[in-house]
Amino acid sequence: MTNSAGDSVVILFKGGRLPTWHLLDEAQQSDYERQHVDLMLSVSERHGLMGLHGYRLLAPLGDWVRFWTVEFPDLAGAEAWMEAEVEPPYGRYGFHDYSLARRWQPPSLSWLPRRPDPPVPPDADAHVIAPLSVDPSSIVVLAFGGWRRGSDEVDPRTRGDDQRGERLREVAGEHGLLHGEVFRLLGTADEGALVWILEFPHLAGAEAWIEAEAEPPAGAYQERRFHLARRWAPEYFVTWPPRKSG
């Protein structure tokens, strides 16, 4: 990794397959998938993909089935990835909703744990598409939102910033938060300017976190949309970033 995570560009990608995909026969699907994987891995190699992490929603929303974070050292890599994603033939059958973001971790969130990626076997080959499935051992909260307009003018003590931070840390400790990271969008979106990814070992932790976010007074100054998911084939997608030689 040649740059710091703070300089990297992250694609936040809501994706899925359109219904027309299922009208293709198995041979066409297999061929298009193979072409797509080869193309995307070429982008990974050329632009130094730093990380690819997928999550499958427990309850898909229309054509939106999976959420991805795709991290590159610079904007050129992100642009190349998004262009390749929609390239036909595979791209004709996909639902694509992209936002660009950067990692965000102010001192007040330095306590968020980072779960290490699974180890990459020496003989792993991402070109060989393994059977893909969710990781059922944990539950992931995808939280979209941010402060309501005008909340930045309210005194932090009135907003309850400290109480909120303390409560979230309590939930993290009580329920064994496994992983937490936050991204700030480059611009704004309907669902807000921040995206949180929180991973717990059990549903109870996810429920407690969502409840804590709604507690007053801080809950009155924020907008949040929550989606529950599971990690999507982490052992396979950890093989996608190019490995250092030697």
Beta strands, then each sheet from edge to edge (+ up, - down):
strand 1: 9-17
strand 2: 51-61
strand 3: 64-72
strand 4: 94-103
strand 5: 139-147
strand 6: 179-185
strand 7: 194-200
strand 8: 222-231
sheet 1: 1+ 3- 2+ 8- 5+ 7- 6+ 4- 1+
end
